[in-house]
Amino acid sequence: MITGGAVVLIALLVAYGARASFRAPRERPLTPLLATTGALVLTGAGIAALGLWLC
Protein backbone atom coordinates (compact mmCIF):
# COMPACT_ATOMS: atom_id res chain seq x y z
CA MET A 1 0.00 0.00 0.00
CA ILE A 2 2.86 2.35 0.79
CA THR A 3 4.51 1.56 -2.56
CA GLY A 4 1.32 2.33 -4.46
CA GLY A 5 0.89 5.62 -2.66
CA ALA A 6 4.50 6.51 -3.37
CA VAL A 7 4.06 5.75 -7.09
CA VAL A 8 0.97 7.97 -7.25
CA LEU A 9 2.68 10.81 -5.37
CA ILE A 10 5.83 10.66 -7.50
CA ALA A 11 3.79 10.58 -10.73
CA LEU A 12 1.80 13.63 -9.69
CA LEU A 13 4.89 15.56 -8.61
CA VAL A 14 6.72 14.77 -11.85
CA ALA A 15 3.69 15.76 -13.91
CA TYR A 16 3.29 19.01 -12.03
CA GLY A 17 6.97 19.86 -12.41
CA ALA A 18 6.99 19.00 -16.10
CA ARG A 19 3.79 20.95 -16.70
CA ALA A 20 5.23 23.96 -14.91
CA SER A 21 8.25 23.86 -17.22
CA PHE A 22 5.98 24.09 -20.27
CA ARG A 23 5.33 27.81 -20.41
CA ALA A 24 3.99 27.80 -23.97
CA PRO A 25 1.79 24.73 -24.51
CA ARG A 26 1.83 25.25 -28.26
CA GLU A 27 5.52 24.37 -28.46
CA ARG A 28 5.08 20.76 -27.39
CA PRO A 29 1.84 18.89 -26.75
CA LEU A 30 1.08 17.72 -23.23
CA THR A 31 -0.74 14.57 -24.36
CA PRO A 32 2.20 12.15 -23.83
CA LEU A 33 2.86 13.64 -20.41
CA LEU A 34 -0.78 13.33 -19.38
CA ALA A 35 -1.03 9.77 -20.71
CA THR A 36 2.10 8.71 -18.83
CA THR A 37 0.93 10.38 -15.64
CA GLY A 38 -2.48 8.76 -15.92
CA ALA A 39 -0.94 5.33 -16.43
CA LEU A 40 1.36 5.76 -13.42
CA VAL A 41 -1.47 7.02 -11.22
CA LEU A 42 -3.67 4.07 -12.18
CA THR A 43 -0.81 1.64 -11.59
CA GLY A 44 -0.05 3.16 -8.21
CA ALA A 45 -3.71 3.12 -7.23
CA GLY A 46 -3.90 -0.54 -8.23
CA ILE A 47 -0.84 -1.39 -6.14
CA ALA A 48 -2.29 0.51 -3.17
CA ALA A 49 -5.66 -1.25 -3.54
CA LEU A 50 -3.93 -4.63 -3.70
CA GLY A 51 -1.92 -3.79 -0.59
CA LEU A 52 -5.05 -2.71 1.22
CA TRP A 53 -6.88 -5.86 0.16
CA LEU A 54 -4.02 -8.08 1.37
CA CYS A 55 -3.94 -6.43 4.81
N, CA, C and O atoms as CSV, one atom per row, in Angstrom:
chain,resi,resn,atom,element,x,y,z
A,1,MET,N,N,0.822,-1.175,0.000
A,1,MET,CA,C,0.000,0.000,0.000
A,1,MET,C,C,0.878,1.256,0.000
A,1,MET,O,O,0.568,2.243,-0.667
A,2,ILE,N,N,1.942,1.204,0.734
A,2,ILE,CA,C,2.856,2.348,0.786
A,2,ILE,C,C,3.519,2.552,-0.575
A,2,ILE,O,O,3.698,3.687,-1.015
A,3,THR,N,N,3.883,1.459,-1.239
A,3,THR,CA,C,4.515,1.558,-2.557
A,3,THR,C,C,3.560,2.184,-3.563
A,3,THR,O,O,3.961,3.044,-4.347
A,4,GLY,N,N,2.312,1.763,-3.547
A,4,GLY,CA,C,1.320,2.328,-4.464
A,4,GLY,C,C,1.113,3.808,-4.230
A,4,GLY,O,O,1.032,4.586,-5.180
A,5,GLY,N,N,1.029,4.197,-2.980
A,5,GLY,CA,C,0.889,5.616,-2.664
A,5,GLY,C,C,2.098,6.422,-3.097
A,5,GLY,O,O,1.971,7.554,-3.564
A,6,ALA,N,N,3.270,5.830,-2.940
A,6,ALA,CA,C,4.496,6.515,-3.367
A,6,ALA,C,C,4.524,6.688,-4.885
A,6,ALA,O,O,4.934,7.738,-5.381
A,7,VAL,N,N,4.088,5.660,-5.629
A,7,VAL,CA,C,4.058,5.754,-7.092
A,7,VAL,C,C,3.100,6.862,-7.529
A,7,VAL,O,O,3.425,7.644,-8.422
A,8,VAL,N,N,1.940,6.930,-6.914
A,8,VAL,CA,C,0.969,7.974,-7.248
A,8,VAL,C,C,1.535,9.353,-6.935
A,8,VAL,O,O,1.425,10.267,-7.752
A,9,LEU,N,N,2.134,9.510,-5.770
A,9,LEU,CA,C,2.683,10.806,-5.373
A,9,LEU,C,C,3.817,11.240,-6.296
A,9,LEU,O,O,3.869,12.397,-6.714
A,10,ILE,N,N,4.713,10.328,-6.613
A,10,ILE,CA,C,5.825,10.656,-7.504
A,10,ILE,C,C,5.318,11.021,-8.888
A,10,ILE,O,O,5.809,11.974,-9.492
A,11,ALA,N,N,4.343,10.280,-9.400
A,11,ALA,CA,C,3.791,10.579,-10.727
A,11,ALA,C,C,3.163,11.968,-10.761
A,11,ALA,O,O,3.348,12.714,-11.722
A,12,LEU,N,N,2.431,12.310,-9.724
A,12,LEU,CA,C,1.797,13.627,-9.693
A,12,LEU,C,C,2.825,14.746,-9.565
A,12,LEU,O,O,2.686,15.794,-10.196
A,13,LEU,N,N,3.851,14.527,-8.756
A,13,LEU,CA,C,4.888,15.556,-8.614
A,13,LEU,C,C,5.679,15.752,-9.897
A,13,LEU,O,O,5.995,16.884,-10.265
A,14,VAL,N,N,6.000,14.662,-10.579
A,14,VAL,CA,C,6.725,14.768,-11.850
A,14,VAL,C,C,5.862,15.465,-12.894
A,14,VAL,O,O,6.354,16.308,-13.643
A,15,ALA,N,N,4.590,15.122,-12.948
A,15,ALA,CA,C,3.690,15.758,-13.915
A,15,ALA,C,C,3.541,17.245,-13.631
A,15,ALA,O,O,3.532,18.057,-14.556
A,16,TYR,N,N,3.425,17.602,-12.366
A,16,TYR,CA,C,3.295,19.009,-12.026
A,16,TYR,C,C,4.565,19.781,-12.386
A,16,TYR,O,O,4.498,20.883,-12.929
A,17,GLY,N,N,5.710,19.198,-12.080
A,17,GLY,CA,C,6.975,19.862,-12.413
A,17,GLY,C,C,7.183,19.988,-13.906
A,17,GLY,O,O,7.655,21.019,-14.386
A,18,ALA,N,N,6.836,18.944,-14.648
A,18,ALA,CA,C,6.990,19.001,-16.102
A,18,ALA,C,C,5.998,19.989,-16.712
A,18,ALA,O,O,6.334,20.711,-17.650
A,19,ARG,N,N,4.785,20.018,-16.181
A,19,ARG,CA,C,3.786,20.953,-16.703
A,19,ARG,C,C,4.192,22.388,-16.409
A,19,ARG,O,O,3.959,23.280,-17.225
A,20,ALA,N,N,4.793,22.613,-15.260
A,20,ALA,CA,C,5.232,23.961,-14.910
A,20,ALA,C,C,6.370,24.422,-15.820
A,20,ALA,O,O,6.532,25.619,-16.056
A,21,SER,N,N,7.154,23.478,-16.329
A,21,SER,CA,C,8.252,23.856,-17.221
A,21,SER,C,C,7.766,24.186,-18.623
A,21,SER,O,O,8.485,24.826,-19.390
A,22,PHE,N,N,6.558,23.761,-18.970
A,22,PHE,CA,C,5.975,24.085,-20.271
A,22,PHE,C,C,5.266,25.429,-20.160
A,22,PHE,O,O,4.102,25.485,-19.764
A,23,ARG,N,N,5.942,26.485,-20.499
A,23,ARG,CA,C,5.326,27.810,-20.413
A,23,ARG,C,C,4.412,28.074,-21.608
A,23,ARG,O,O,3.354,28.685,-21.459
A,24,ALA,N,N,4.811,27.624,-22.769
A,24,ALA,CA,C,3.992,27.797,-23.966
A,24,ALA,C,C,3.513,26.421,-24.423
A,24,ALA,O,O,4.293,25.671,-25.010
A,25,PRO,N,N,2.256,26.071,-24.170
A,25,PRO,CA,C,1.792,24.727,-24.510
A,25,PRO,C,C,1.747,24.453,-26.005
A,25,PRO,O,O,1.603,23.299,-26.411
A,26,ARG,N,N,1.863,25.463,-26.817
A,26,ARG,CA,C,1.832,25.248,-28.265
A,26,ARG,C,C,3.160,24.711,-28.790
A,26,ARG,O,O,3.217,24.165,-29.892
A,27,GLU,N,N,4.221,24.864,-28.010
A,27,GLU,CA,C,5.522,24.375,-28.458
A,27,GLU,C,C,5.560,22.860,-28.506
A,27,GLU,O,O,5.991,22.279,-29.502
A,28,ARG,N,N,5.114,22.218,-27.443
A,28,ARG,CA,C,5.082,20.759,-27.393
A,28,ARG,C,C,3.762,20.330,-26.768
A,28,ARG,O,O,3.329,20.923,-25.780
A,29,PRO,N,N,3.125,19.322,-27.318
A,29,PRO,CA,C,1.844,18.888,-26.745
A,29,PRO,C,C,2.031,18.192,-25.397
A,29,PRO,O,O,3.055,17.558,-25.141
A,30,LEU,N,N,1.035,18.324,-24.562
A,30,LEU,CA,C,1.083,17.722,-23.235
A,30,LEU,C,C,0.455,16.333,-23.201
A,30,LEU,O,O,0.431,15.693,-22.150
A,31,THR,N,N,-0.051,15.859,-24.334
A,31,THR,CA,C,-0.744,14.574,-24.363
A,31,THR,C,C,0.129,13.417,-23.883
A,31,THR,O,O,-0.343,12.631,-23.061
A,32,PRO,N,N,1.383,13.259,-24.348
A,32,PRO,CA,C,2.196,12.153,-23.833
A,32,PRO,C,C,2.446,12.247,-22.329
A,32,PRO,O,O,2.462,11.232,-21.633
A,33,LEU,N,N,2.637,13.451,-21.838
A,33,LEU,CA,C,2.857,13.644,-20.405
A,33,LEU,C,C,1.619,13.248,-19.612
A,33,LEU,O,O,1.725,12.576,-18.586
A,34,LEU,N,N,0.448,13.663,-20.083
A,34,LEU,CA,C,-0.783,13.331,-19.379
A,34,LEU,C,C,-1.080,11.842,-19.449
A,34,LEU,O,O,-1.565,11.266,-18.475
A,35,ALA,N,N,-0.798,11.209,-20.578
A,35,ALA,CA,C,-1.028,9.770,-20.711
A,35,ALA,C,C,-0.104,8.986,-19.784
A,35,ALA,O,O,-0.535,8.028,-19.142
A,36,THR,N,N,1.147,9.383,-19.713
A,36,THR,CA,C,2.099,8.707,-18.832
A,36,THR,C,C,1.715,8.895,-17.373
A,36,THR,O,O,1.755,7.947,-16.588
A,37,THR,N,N,1.345,10.112,-17.011
A,37,THR,CA,C,0.933,10.382,-15.635
A,37,THR,C,C,-0.308,9.578,-15.270
A,37,THR,O,O,-0.387,9.006,-14.183
A,38,GLY,N,N,-1.270,9.537,-16.177
A,38,GLY,CA,C,-2.484,8.760,-15.925
A,38,GLY,C,C,-2.184,7.286,-15.729
A,38,GLY,O,O,-2.745,6.647,-14.838
A,39,ALA,N,N,-1.302,6.745,-16.556
A,39,ALA,CA,C,-0.941,5.328,-16.434
A,39,ALA,C,C,-0.243,5.064,-15.099
A,39,ALA,O,O,-0.524,4.059,-14.446
A,40,LEU,N,N,0.657,5.947,-14.690
A,40,LEU,CA,C,1.357,5.764,-13.420
A,40,LEU,C,C,0.423,5.915,-12.225
A,40,LEU,O,O,0.556,5.194,-11.237
A,41,VAL,N,N,-0.516,6.844,-12.311
A,41,VAL,CA,C,-1.471,7.024,-11.216
A,41,VAL,C,C,-2.369,5.794,-11.094
A,41,VAL,O,O,-2.631,5.327,-9.986
A,42,LEU,N,N,-2.837,5.272,-12.218
A,42,LEU,CA,C,-3.672,4.069,-12.175
A,42,LEU,C,C,-2.892,2.859,-11.658
A,42,LEU,O,O,-3.421,2.054,-10.892
A,43,THR,N,N,-1.644,2.739,-12.077
A,43,THR,CA,C,-0.812,1.640,-11.589
A,43,THR,C,C,-0.586,1.755,-10.085
A,43,THR,O,O,-0.708,0.771,-9.355
A,44,GLY,N,N,-0.262,2.944,-9.634
A,44,GLY,CA,C,-0.051,3.158,-8.205
A,44,GLY,C,C,-1.312,2.921,-7.396
A,44,GLY,O,O,-1.257,2.349,-6.307
A,45,ALA,N,N,-2.447,3.357,-7.923
A,45,ALA,CA,C,-3.709,3.123,-7.230
A,45,ALA,C,C,-4.019,1.634,-7.167
A,45,ALA,O,O,-4.540,1.149,-6.162
A,46,GLY,N,N,-3.703,0.910,-8.226
A,46,GLY,CA,C,-3.904,-0.541,-8.227
A,46,GLY,C,C,-3.017,-1.236,-7.207
A,46,GLY,O,O,-3.463,-2.145,-6.506
A,47,ILE,N,N,-1.762,-0.810,-7.122
A,47,ILE,CA,C,-0.843,-1.393,-6.139
A,47,ILE,C,C,-1.329,-1.086,-4.717
A,47,ILE,O,O,-1.288,-1.948,-3.840
A,48,ALA,N,N,-1.789,0.149,-4.502
A,48,ALA,CA,C,-2.293,0.513,-3.173
A,48,ALA,C,C,-3.546,-0.287,-2.830
A,48,ALA,O,O,-3.695,-0.728,-1.690
A,49,ALA,N,N,-4.450,-0.484,-3.788
A,49,ALA,CA,C,-5.660,-1.251,-3.539
A,49,ALA,C,C,-5.322,-2.707,-3.238
A,49,ALA,O,O,-5.937,-3.322,-2.367
A,50,LEU,N,N,-4.352,-3.254,-3.953
A,50,LEU,CA,C,-3.932,-4.635,-3.700
A,50,LEU,C,C,-3.335,-4.747,-2.299
A,50,LEU,O,O,-3.625,-5.695,-1.569
A,51,GLY,N,N,-2.508,-3.783,-1.933
A,51,GLY,CA,C,-1.917,-3.791,-0.592
A,51,GLY,C,C,-2.964,-3.679,0.489
A,51,GLY,O,O,-2.863,-4.332,1.527
A,52,LEU,N,N,-3.973,-2.853,0.254
A,52,LEU,CA,C,-5.048,-2.706,1.224
A,52,LEU,C,C,-5.867,-3.978,1.324
A,52,LEU,O,O,-6.278,-4.374,2.414
A,53,TRP,N,N,-6.105,-4.618,0.191
A,53,TRP,CA,C,-6.875,-5.863,0.157
A,53,TRP,C,C,-6.139,-6.987,0.878
A,53,TRP,O,O,-6.764,-7.813,1.544
A,54,LEU,N,N,-4.800,-7.022,0.746
A,54,LEU,CA,C,-4.020,-8.085,1.370
A,54,LEU,C,C,-3.888,-7.908,2.885
A,54,LEU,O,O,-3.631,-8.873,3.605
A,55,CYS,N,N,-4.064,-6.674,3.366
A,55,CYS,CA,C,-3.940,-6.429,4.814
A,55,CYS,C,C,-5.057,-7.005,5.547
A,55,CYS,O,O,-5.115,-6.895,6.772
